[in-house]
Amino acid sequence: MVFGMGTDVRRTQAAAARGIQREIACECWFTSSGKIIPLLLKVKDEDGEIRVIRQIQVHSQEQRMYAGLPSTEFDCTLTVLKQEIRVKLIYYQTESRWVLNFPQSEQG
């Protein structure tokens, strides 16, 4: 699988977030008031290529706890190859780590 080598903690976090998670790199801006603004994402695709996503529309931002770790969760729409994808972008503050959470397909 891409990025995550499968530690138990991350599987627990993925289950808590209810979706498929991928580790990503995120360039963001932290404002003087403490707001986080994601500017671009880098994610490794199934072929091992790193994709850059610049079109990020943040709908909401919320402070959360996953497996006891404080996090900031962004409800976002990403535009990838002219297709819009609704995702959760999660920043784990104590680890300075970003993940992208794709909702699981309801078709199973």
C-alpha positions as CSV (number, residue, x, y, z in Angstrom):
1,M,0.0,0.0,0.0
2,V,1.1,3.6,-0.4
3,F,3.1,5.4,2.3
4,G,1.8,3.7,5.4
5,M,3.9,0.7,6.3
6,G,1.1,-0.5,8.6
7,T,1.8,0.3,12.3
8,D,-0.9,-0.7,14.7
9,V,-1.3,3.0,15.9
10,R,-2.0,4.2,12.3
11,R,-4.5,1.3,11.7
12,T,-6.3,2.4,14.9
13,Q,-6.3,6.0,13.7
14,A,-7.6,5.0,10.3
15,A,-10.4,3.0,11.9
16,A,-11.2,6.0,14.1
17,A,-11.4,8.3,11.0
18,R,-13.5,5.7,9.1
19,G,-11.8,5.7,5.8
20,I,-8.7,4.9,3.8
21,Q,-5.7,6.9,5.0
22,R,-2.5,7.9,3.2
23,E,0.4,9.7,4.6
24,I,1.1,13.0,2.7
25,A,3.3,16.0,2.7
26,C,1.4,19.3,3.1
27,E,2.6,22.8,2.6
28,C,0.6,25.1,4.7
29,W,0.5,28.6,6.2
30,F,0.1,29.2,9.9
31,T,-1.4,32.6,10.5
32,S,-0.5,34.9,13.4
33,S,-3.9,34.0,15.0
34,G,-3.1,30.2,14.8
35,K,-5.3,29.3,11.9
36,I,-3.8,26.6,9.5
37,I,-4.3,27.1,5.8
38,P,-3.3,24.2,3.5
39,L,-1.7,25.4,0.3
40,L,-0.7,22.2,-1.5
41,L,-0.4,18.4,-1.0
42,K,2.0,15.8,-2.2
43,V,0.8,12.2,-2.2
44,K,2.3,9.0,-3.7
45,D,0.0,7.2,-6.1
46,E,-0.5,3.5,-6.7
47,D,2.4,3.6,-9.3
48,G,4.8,5.2,-6.8
49,E,4.7,8.6,-8.5
50,I,4.4,11.7,-6.3
51,R,1.4,13.8,-7.3
52,V,1.1,17.5,-6.4
53,I,-2.4,18.8,-5.6
54,R,-2.8,22.5,-5.5
55,Q,-6.5,23.0,-5.8
56,I,-7.8,22.6,-2.2
57,Q,-11.1,24.0,-1.1
58,V,-11.5,23.9,2.7
59,H,-15.1,23.7,3.8
60,S,-14.5,23.5,7.6
61,Q,-11.8,23.0,10.2
62,E,-12.3,21.2,13.5
63,Q,-10.2,20.2,16.5
64,R,-10.4,16.4,17.2
65,M,-8.8,13.6,19.2
66,Y,-7.8,10.3,17.4
67,A,-6.4,7.5,19.6
68,G,-5.6,10.2,22.2
69,L,-3.7,12.4,19.8
70,P,-4.8,16.0,19.3
71,S,-5.5,16.8,15.7
72,T,-7.0,19.3,13.3
73,E,-9.4,17.9,10.8
74,F,-10.2,19.7,7.6
75,D,-13.2,18.9,5.5
76,C,-11.9,19.6,1.9
77,T,-12.6,19.2,-1.7
78,L,-9.6,18.4,-3.9
79,T,-9.5,18.9,-7.6
80,V,-7.5,16.1,-9.2
81,L,-7.4,15.7,-13.0
82,K,-10.5,17.8,-13.3
83,Q,-12.4,15.6,-10.9
84,E,-13.5,16.8,-7.4
85,I,-12.9,14.5,-4.5
86,R,-14.3,15.2,-1.0
87,V,-11.7,14.2,1.7
88,K,-10.7,14.7,5.3
89,L,-7.2,16.3,5.7
90,I,-5.9,15.5,9.2
91,Y,-2.9,17.2,10.9
92,Y,-1.6,15.5,14.1
93,Q,0.1,18.3,16.0
94,T,2.2,16.2,18.4
95,E,3.7,14.3,15.5
96,S,3.8,17.1,12.9
97,R,2.2,14.6,10.6
98,W,-0.4,14.9,7.8
99,V,-2.8,12.2,6.5
100,L,-5.4,12.3,3.8
101,N,-8.6,10.3,4.6
102,F,-10.7,9.1,1.7
103,P,-14.2,8.0,2.7
104,Q,-14.8,4.3,2.2
105,S,-17.0,3.4,-0.7
106,E,-20.5,2.4,0.3
107,Q,-20.5,-0.3,-2.3
108,G,-17.9,-2.2,-0.2
